[in-house]
Amino acid sequence: MFRVPIGQIDDSPFQARATYDGIPDLAASLLDLAETVPETSGLLQIPPARLVTPGGASWKVVDPGQVENGTAGALAIPGARVQLAAGHRRLRAFRYLAAAGHGEYNTFPVEIEPFTDEQMANIAHAENAQREDLSPIEEAIALQKAMDALGWTQAQIGKRWGLTQAGVSNKLRLLTLPQWVQDVVHTGELSEKSARTALPLWQIPGVNIRPHSLKHNTRGDYMKAAEMRDYVRGVVNAQTGALNRAEWEPRDEWVPDPSIADVVGACGDCPHRLSVLRQVRCTNKKCYNAKERLHKEQVAGPAKAREVYDRAVPWTAEAPSWAVCHGCGRSSRDVGQDGWRQAPQRGSTYGRYRICPQCWELAGLPEPAPAETPEETPAPGPAPRPATVVATPPKMRKTEPPAPPPPPADVLTARILAGDALDARRVLVAIGPDGQGPGRHIGTGTYSELPGLITQALADYFQGNEPGNDNGKPAPIGTAEQIILMEV
């Protein structure tokens, strides 16, 4: 153990932790333990460290055992520094107490060892792994520092530190975010998953993303991963074009016309071609839209017009006031009213196929034959006077006269005639054969509603709507039916 002035001690170059909490509490515990362990000023474990001197572009590790006077002689070398391998919170507690006037804490006890860079990186990783408050940004910085200093690949550092290559890659991608995004991830305001989801926003040139863009409209906090995914997808679709869904083949060197505005060239090796959201997309939306329009007008439209031409006959010229081309989809307002061709659609009385003059010309279709003028035929003479035909009346169906309904019971007749006293009673109305049950149509009401019930029952009966009538036709006239009234 050797006590080194705290001003000569530096953090490990592989320590990525930027914030240390609980320093005052740790300092208070050191003061309590100082009486028990005075030789280390309250430290129960001596932190490991190494001694380095300036050596060109990097530090040169010094082995105190090979220096005259050992550690004291090594510390006396001009520019010599001590780099902690672990114990960074304890060092800050010593600095806190020294600033508070505790003179014995101006020096910090360490164990000097000639650690290599790889050993220092492994010690820093082991120390951080024991603490759960390391932010995703700090983890990514630690990985990047070790890879830069030791020349490790993502697979190598993942194998040494127990991580998958995909996990290492996802951590390192966070370092490509703008600094203000890294800050909110470090503080925990934005989750690591949401930050990774937002990465495609900064792949698109010209898109200005500000802090309020990533916040929820109503809650005010930063969006969750699923919400961020929908937001990113909307921005990407609005600002770029999907080349893998383009009607033309982006790998071809097809350029409709370099002189046309917004068309910058072929898509094969264009710098605006990149992979976003697992799709090959074009970040120059103006060029993408222009190529999409021109390909439809110059290639896809004429090809479809040729298919439509073979589908219908005859074709004739027309000048419609409004029409839409079945090839390119443009209207007569876009290409004018002259030179259009039309043909009737098969199986349709009024439907017409129409092709604009540009698609007709680019498709190489022949000019339609002129319509034949029908020969004039003499006007027909007066039609012969039809013979007078005396219509005979249709034979009437022989029906039997309906049987008269039986007279109602005396008591019922008396109650109907004295209806002023029977408003509270209810009566059932039915129509059906005499002596065969309550009938096929049933309605109920008071005696004052009796005329309306009978009228409705008769109407339903002769229209074939009464229950039990399966064919839905009016009942034959003359059958032995009667109106049945029953008091209920």
VENZIRA-V828789 format. One record per residue. N is the residue number from 1. PHI is phi in radians with two decimals (999 if undefined). PSI is psi in whole degrees, 0 to 359 (* if undefined). D_CENTER is the distance of its C-alpha to the mean C-alpha in Angstrom with 2 decimals. Layout:
# VENZIRA-V828789
N:PHI:PSI:D_CENTER, N:PHI:PSI:D_CENTER
This chain:
# VENZIRA-V828789
1:999:142:60.66, 2:-2.51:134:61.14, 3:-1.58:125:60.39, 4:-2.02:138:58.74, 5:-0.97:137:58.45, 6:-1.12:337:54.93, 7:-1.29:348:54.92, 8:-1.80:8:55.29, 9:-1.91:134:52.30, 10:-2.06:159:48.80, 11:-1.22:161:45.52, 12:-1.11:138:44.53, 13:-1.15:349:42.84, 14:-1.86:8:40.28, 15:-1.53:118:39.55, 16:-1.70:352:36.07, 17:-1.16:129:36.33, 18:-1.79:335:36.35, 19:-2.18:144:37.02, 20:-2.28:121:39.59, 21:-1.80:164:39.85, 22:1.26:23:42.85, 23:-1.17:314:45.48, 24:-1.03:320:47.92, 25:-1.15:321:47.90, 26:-1.16:322:48.55, 27:-1.12:320:51.36, 28:-1.13:321:52.98, 29:-1.20:328:52.98, 30:-1.14:321:54.62, 31:-1.11:322:57.36, 32:-1.17:325:57.99, 33:-1.52:352:58.30, 34:-1.11:327:60.40, 35:-1.23:329:63.57, 36:-1.40:318:62.84, 37:-2.14:75:61.81, 38:-1.23:330:63.53, 39:-1.16:336:63.63, 40:-1.97:10:59.80, 41:1.01:36:59.37, 42:1.72:355:57.44, 43:-1.40:130:55.27, 44:-1.54:333:55.30, 45:-2.20:135:53.74, 46:-1.50:124:54.57, 47:-1.19:143:51.52, 48:-1.43:152:51.74, 49:-2.72:171:51.83, 50:-2.32:157:53.06, 51:-1.88:129:55.32, 52:-2.26:156:54.39, 53:-2.26:156:56.11, 54:-1.02:132:54.86, 55:-2.49:75:54.81, 56:1.27:232:53.63, 57:-1.36:346:49.88, 58:-2.38:179:49.33, 59:-1.47:150:51.22, 60:-1.91:124:54.08, 61:-1.33:135:54.45, 62:-1.96:132:57.97, 63:-1.66:111:59.68, 64:-1.03:335:62.03, 65:-1.20:342:64.32, 66:-1.82:11:65.21, 67:-1.98:142:66.01, 68:-1.08:137:69.36, 69:1.20:14:69.42, 70:1.09:224:66.15, 71:-1.12:321:63.24, 72:-1.09:319:65.34, 73:-1.19:324:66.33, 74:-1.17:321:62.76, 75:-1.18:339:61.58, 76:-1.43:352:64.39, 77:-1.11:134:63.07, 78:-1.01:130:61.99, 79:1.41:4:58.22, 80:-1.19:141:57.73, 81:-2.35:159:54.70, 82:-1.95:127:53.48, 83:-1.90:122:49.86, 84:-1.23:138:48.66, 85:-1.59:330:47.00, 86:-2.71:169:46.12, 87:1.56:31:47.09, 88:-1.25:326:45.24, 89:-1.20:321:44.95, 90:-1.13:322:48.69, 91:-1.08:319:49.53, 92:-1.22:330:47.74, 93:-1.18:321:49.64, 94:-1.10:317:52.88, 95:-1.10:323:52.00, 96:-1.11:317:51.25, 97:-1.25:324:54.66, 98:-1.13:321:56.46, 99:-1.19:335:55.13, 100:-1.45:0:56.37, 101:1.79:8:59.89, 102:-1.54:100:60.21, 103:-1.15:330:62.12, 104:-1.18:350:62.01, 105:-1.70:14:58.27, 106:-1.32:345:58.73, 107:-2.08:152:58.77, 108:-2.17:125:56.25, 109:-1.34:132:57.37, 110:-2.44:162:55.71, 111:-1.88:111:56.47, 112:-1.45:125:56.68, 113:-2.38:148:55.62, 114:-1.40:66:55.07, 115:-1.20:141:51.38, 116:-1.44:171:49.59, 117:-1.09:321:46.16, 118:-1.15:320:44.64, 119:-1.15:319:46.42, 120:-1.10:319:45.31, 121:-1.14:319:41.64, 122:-1.18:322:41.94, 123:-1.15:318:43.71, 124:-1.12:320:41.09, 125:-1.15:319:38.29, 126:-1.13:322:40.31, 127:-1.17:318:40.99, 128:-1.24:329:37.35, 129:-1.17:335:36.25, 130:-1.36:346:38.59, 131:-1.95:140:36.83, 132:-1.68:358:33.36, 133:-1.66:15:32.85, 134:-1.35:127:32.11, 135:-1.34:160:28.87, 136:-1.03:325:26.33, 137:-1.17:319:27.54, 138:-1.14:322:31.12, 139:-1.10:318:30.41, 140:-1.14:320:28.91, 141:-1.12:320:31.98, 142:-1.09:318:34.31, 143:-1.10:315:32.85, 144:-1.15:320:33.07, 145:-1.08:315:36.62, 146:-1.14:320:37.82, 147:-1.18:321:36.39, 148:-1.20:318:37.95, 149:-1.35:326:41.30, 150:-1.84:353:41.74, 151:1.26:25:40.05, 152:-1.38:150:37.89, 153:-1.54:173:34.87, 154:-1.11:322:31.67, 155:-1.18:321:32.95, 156:-1.19:315:36.38, 157:-1.23:328:35.35, 158:-1.14:321:32.96, 159:-1.17:321:35.88, 160:-1.28:325:38.26, 161:-1.82:10:36.10, 162:1.26:37:34.51, 163:-2.14:154:30.95, 164:-1.42:157:28.81, 165:-1.12:323:28.22, 166:-1.12:322:24.42, 167:-1.13:319:25.02, 168:-1.12:316:27.31, 169:-1.09:317:24.95, 170:-1.12:322:22.09, 171:-1.13:315:24.69, 172:-1.19:332:26.08, 173:-1.11:335:22.80, 174:-1.12:333:22.85, 175:-1.30:350:26.03, 176:-1.49:352:24.34, 177:-1.27:155:22.57, 178:-1.02:158:24.51, 179:-1.09:323:27.26, 180:-1.18:330:25.96, 181:-1.26:320:22.74, 182:-1.07:325:25.08, 183:-1.14:317:27.19, 184:-1.28:334:24.57, 185:-1.24:320:23.57, 186:-1.11:322:27.32, 187:-1.39:349:27.90, 188:1.58:1:25.10, 189:-1.18:324:23.22, 190:-2.02:129:20.13, 191:-1.26:159:19.49, 192:-1.09:319:19.89, 193:-1.15:319:16.56, 194:-1.15:322:14.73, 195:-1.13:317:17.10, 196:-1.15:324:16.44, 197:-1.13:328:12.67, 198:-1.44:356:13.71, 199:-0.97:319:16.23, 200:-1.05:340:14.70, 201:-1.08:329:15.17, 202:-1.66:4:18.87, 203:-1.50:342:19.01, 204:-1.61:118:18.59, 205:-1.20:143:22.04, 206:1.53:357:22.59, 207:-1.59:122:19.53, 208:-1.76:106:21.04, 209:-1.84:124:19.14, 210:-2.01:167:21.21, 211:-0.95:320:21.24, 212:-1.21:341:20.15, 213:-1.18:332:16.97, 214:-1.68:6:15.73, 215:-1.74:152:16.96, 216:-1.21:142:15.62, 217:-1.14:322:16.84, 218:-1.77:320:18.92, 219:-1.29:324:19.76, 220:1.58:348:20.77, 221:-1.64:176:20.05, 222:-1.25:148:17.69, 223:-1.18:149:14.09, 224:-1.29:173:13.49, 225:-1.09:316:11.78, 226:-1.15:319:8.64, 227:-1.14:321:8.63, 228:-1.14:324:9.57, 229:-1.11:316:6.90, 230:-1.15:320:4.35, 231:-1.13:315:7.73, 232:-1.12:318:8.79, 233:-1.09:320:6.40, 234:-1.14:318:7.52, 235:-1.16:317:10.95, 236:-1.11:317:11.31, 237:-1.16:327:10.65, 238:-1.34:328:13.02, 239:-1.75:346:15.59, 240:-2.35:167:15.88, 241:-2.06:140:16.39, 242:-1.43:109:15.59, 243:-1.23:332:19.16, 244:-1.29:350:18.54, 245:-1.94:6:17.50, 246:-1.20:148:20.37, 247:-1.22:329:23.10, 248:-1.58:169:25.72, 249:-1.61:107:26.38, 250:-1.09:338:25.49, 251:-1.32:341:28.12, 252:-1.29:162:30.87, 253:-1.61:34:32.82, 254:-1.29:123:32.18, 255:-2.26:117:32.63, 256:-1.06:313:33.20, 257:-2.96:110:35.52, 258:-1.06:339:35.65, 259:-1.39:348:37.35, 260:-1.27:140:34.43, 261:-1.09:145:32.66, 262:1.39:348:29.33, 263:-1.60:116:29.94, 264:-1.71:345:30.69, 265:2.57:194:31.56, 266:-1.28:160:30.50, 267:-1.55:347:27.21, 268:-0.97:303:28.99, 269:-2.07:33:29.81, 270:-1.23:137:28.10, 271:-1.18:345:27.36, 272:-1.47:3:24.10, 273:-1.64:121:22.79, 274:-2.63:169:20.82, 275:-1.73:119:18.32, 276:-2.33:132:14.92, 277:0.96:41:12.03, 278:1.08:25:14.57, 279:-2.31:149:15.02, 280:-1.48:118:18.10, 281:-2.24:158:17.31, 282:-1.85:125:19.74, 283:-1.52:354:19.81, 284:-1.71:88:22.39, 285:-1.16:330:20.39, 286:-1.14:315:23.72, 287:-1.13:320:25.28, 288:-1.08:313:22.33, 289:-1.15:321:22.39, 290:-1.13:317:26.20, 291:-1.16:322:26.33, 292:-1.09:317:23.93, 293:-1.18:314:26.16, 294:-1.20:324:29.40, 295:-1.14:322:28.55, 296:-1.18:323:27.88, 297:-1.36:324:31.15, 298:-1.77:337:33.33, 299:-2.12:298:32.22, 300:-1.19:319:29.84, 301:-1.08:308:31.42, 302:-1.06:324:35.03, 303:-1.11:318:34.19, 304:-1.22:325:32.70, 305:-1.09:324:35.65, 306:-1.14:323:38.03, 307:-1.17:320:36.49, 308:-1.17:324:36.81, 309:-1.09:320:40.39, 310:-1.31:352:41.44, 311:-1.61:341:40.06, 312:-2.51:152:42.35, 313:-2.59:155:45.94, 314:-1.52:161:47.72, 315:-1.79:134:46.07, 316:-2.31:158:47.59, 317:-1.42:150:47.09, 318:-2.71:164:45.80, 319:-2.25:79:44.79, 320:-1.29:149:42.15, 321:-1.30:331:41.29, 322:-2.64:126:37.68, 323:-2.76:157:36.13, 324:-2.14:130:33.03, 325:-1.24:132:33.60, 326:-1.37:358:32.57, 327:-1.67:289:32.27, 328:-1.59:345:30.31, 329:1.50:1:29.01, 330:-1.38:158:30.83, 331:-1.78:172:32.97, 332:-1.16:340:36.64, 333:-1.26:334:35.82, 334:-1.45:322:34.29, 335:-2.01:1:37.13, 336:1.63:172:40.00, 337:-1.72:348:41.89, 338:-1.57:150:44.52, 339:1.43:9:44.57, 340:-1.34:153:42.11, 341:-2.16:145:42.88, 342:-2.46:152:42.27, 343:-2.59:148:43.06, 344:-1.23:145:42.83, 345:-1.44:137:40.15, 346:-1.16:137:41.65, 347:1.37:8:41.67, 348:-2.25:138:40.87, 349:-1.35:318:43.52, 350:-1.97:349:41.90, 351:-1.17:144:38.95, 352:-2.38:139:39.39, 353:-1.52:139:37.91, 354:-2.35:139:37.93, 355:-2.25:131:37.77, 356:-1.30:162:37.95, 357:-1.11:327:40.83, 358:-1.16:313:38.73, 359:-1.14:323:37.12, 360:-1.08:318:40.57, 361:-1.27:314:42.22, 362:-1.18:332:39.71, 363:-1.38:350:39.70, 364:1.21:35:43.53, 365:-1.43:145:44.18, 366:-1.25:156:47.82, 367:-1.17:138:49.09, 368:-1.19:145:49.38, 369:-1.18:145:52.97, 370:-1.13:145:54.56, 371:-1.17:134:54.66, 372:-1.26:137:58.08, 373:-1.52:120:60.20, 374:-1.14:143:61.60, 375:-1.18:146:65.42, 376:-1.32:135:67.03, 377:-1.98:145:68.63, 378:-1.07:147:71.47, 379:-1.13:137:70.65, 380:-1.18:146:71.38, 381:-1.27:180:74.52, 382:-1.14:139:74.73, 383:-1.16:143:73.51, 384:-1.10:145:76.33, 385:-1.21:124:77.06, 386:-1.17:151:75.71, 387:-1.22:146:78.24, 388:-1.32:126:78.58, 389:-2.05:126:77.24, 390:-1.57:116:78.22, 391:-1.35:135:75.38, 392:-1.69:139:76.45, 393:-1.16:144:74.84, 394:-1.12:150:72.66, 395:-1.19:132:74.27, 396:-1.43:143:73.53, 397:-1.27:132:72.50, 398:-1.28:121:75.34, 399:-2.21:153:74.50, 400:-1.61:144:76.56, 401:-1.14:139:77.01, 402:-1.12:147:75.02, 403:-1.29:140:77.01, 404:-1.14:140:77.64, 405:-1.16:147:75.69, 406:-1.20:150:77.82, 407:-1.14:145:78.85, 408:-1.20:164:76.85, 409:-1.14:152:78.40, 410:-1.06:319:80.81, 411:-1.13:317:78.92, 412:-1.13:319:75.62, 413:-1.09:317:77.43, 414:-1.08:321:79.02, 415:-1.24:325:75.71, 416:-1.15:317:74.09, 417:-1.16:329:77.05, 418:-1.76:51:76.85, 419:-1.15:342:73.08, 420:-1.12:338:73.45, 421:-1.80:4:73.83, 422:-2.08:17:71.17, 423:-1.11:332:67.95, 424:-1.44:343:66.70, 425:-1.43:158:67.26, 426:-2.06:147:64.74, 427:-2.26:147:65.63, 428:-1.84:134:63.88, 429:-2.00:132:64.09, 430:-2.51:157:63.86, 431:-2.21:129:64.96, 432:-3.13:176:66.26, 433:-1.09:150:69.37, 434:-1.18:128:72.28, 435:1.38:15:72.55, 436:-2.12:53:69.22, 437:1.54:191:67.05, 438:-1.39:356:65.18, 439:1.75:174:63.89, 440:-1.65:343:60.61, 441:-2.16:130:59.33, 442:-2.20:133:59.44, 443:-2.45:149:59.02, 444:-2.26:151:60.20, 445:-3.14:183:61.22, 446:-1.42:172:64.14, 447:-1.16:329:67.41, 448:-1.19:338:66.60, 449:-1.64:4:63.48, 450:-1.06:316:65.59, 451:-1.02:318:66.04, 452:-1.18:324:62.29, 453:-1.13:318:61.68, 454:-1.15:318:64.32, 455:-1.07:315:62.99, 456:-1.15:321:59.42, 457:-1.12:318:60.76, 458:-1.14:320:62.85, 459:-1.12:314:60.00, 460:-1.11:324:57.67, 461:-1.15:310:60.53, 462:-1.35:346:61.50, 463:-1.62:357:57.90, 464:1.38:22:57.19, 465:-1.73:359:54.56, 466:-1.31:151:56.50, 467:-0.99:143:55.32, 468:1.65:348:56.77, 469:-1.58:101:56.81, 470:-1.40:330:54.62, 471:-1.52:352:55.25, 472:1.20:19:54.37, 473:-1.84:156:57.59, 474:-1.05:146:60.31, 475:-1.17:145:62.98, 476:-1.11:141:66.22, 477:-1.31:139:68.82, 478:1.77:355:71.94, 479:-1.25:159:70.75, 480:-1.39:86:72.35, 481:-2.05:159:69.78, 482:-2.59:160:70.45, 483:-1.51:125:68.80, 484:-1.93:127:68.77, 485:-2.03:129:68.72, 486:-2.35:131:68.40, 487:-1.45:133:68.51, 488:-2.15:*:65.85
